Amino acid sequence: MNAYLLPLTGGVLLGLSAMWLLLSLGRVAGISGIAWGSLAGPERGWRWLFLLGLLLGGLLTHNIIGQPVPDESAAPLWLIATSGLLVGLGTRMGGGCTSGHGVCGLGRRSPRSMVATLTFMTLGVITVFIMQSFMGVAA
């Protein structure tokens, strides 16, 4: 399959699934909110199905299309754990995650999502630059 067709297909499917969730249940497809709600919120059934679909989608992509599984990170465990905690903190402070703001919020023309997306994209680029330039960690 063409190298440009796989990401394009994935993006279209992601957008269609976000639209379907919004139109059918009136919910935004923000992964952090869905994951949190599957543990501590109402309407857990559809949330668990959504998360299961994410895992099965990756499994199907790997097995049917032959998309390789990414290599394990070479970053130290402390860095991975700290990064995860900072992402979780930022998700709570920002009122959503990259998928909620970047995919769904921008699609709804939310000014708050525009600011959030510009912020996390800018800080992501700066972080990768710092990690590669000063700490020798490959992204």
Secondary structure as UniProt FT lines:
FT   TURN            3..4
FT   HELIX           5..25
FT   HELIX           31..40
FT   HELIX           44..60
FT   HELIX           61..65
FT   HELIX           77..93
FT   TURN            94..95
FT   HELIX           99..105
FT   HELIX           106..107
FT   TURN            108..109
FT   HELIX           111..134
//
